[in-house]
Structures are given as C-alpha cells and as structure tokens.
Amino acid sequence: MHHNRLMTVDELAEYLGKKPAWIYNNHRKVGGSLRFRMSEVDRWLDRECPASA
C-alpha cells in the first residue's frame, strides 16, 4: 500500500484491525469526507504504541 495515498474509513479500519464505527468515534473531521494519510496513521501508531526497545 502506498504510504502517501489517502485511505477511506473502511481501509483504515481494516489496516488498524478495528471496526469502521471505531474510526468514526475517534476522529477529527476536516472537510466533507474522512480520508487518512497512511504515513500519518503510522506516525500516530508509533506515538501511541511505541515498540519495546
């Protein structure tokens, strides 16, 4: 998956292993449609769930 393309709610839910409802309940809406840049999601995951060193 290309890291600069925008993902839909369903694609992000699948990527995170969550249900789409979780995405809708845990987002900040900007504009009319929800879209997520995979690279930004990965950075968020790195901050929220750091790997054990």
N, C-alpha and C positions, 0 to 999 in steps of 0.2 A: 504494500500500500504506500503510495506517495505521501510523504510527510507534510507537504505544503498544500495539498488539496483540502477542500472543505468537506467535512463529514456531516451527514444527516443525523438526526436524533437516533434513528434505528441503527445506523452504522456505529455510532459512538456507544450505544448500549451494548451492542454485540462485542465491540472492542474491549469494553470495561467489564463485560460479564454481568451487566445489570439489565433491569427491565426499562423500557422507554419511560415509564412513569417516574422512575428514579431520576432520570435526566431532567424531565420537566420540573420536578420538585427541587432540583439542586442546580439551577442555572440563573444567570443574569441575562435577560433578553435584551438584545441590541438590534433594532430594526424589526422588520416584519417576520423574518424566518430565523429559526435557530440553525446555526451552522457552526462547526467546531473545527479548528485547525489542529490536525493530529500532533504536530510538533508542540503546540501549546498544551494539549492534553498530557503529552508525555512529560513536559516540564512540571505541570501540576502534580502528576503522579509521583515524580521524583521528589517534590517538596513534601507531599502528604504521606508518602510511603517510602522513606529512604531505605536503600538496601543496607543490610548489615555489613559492616566492614570487617 
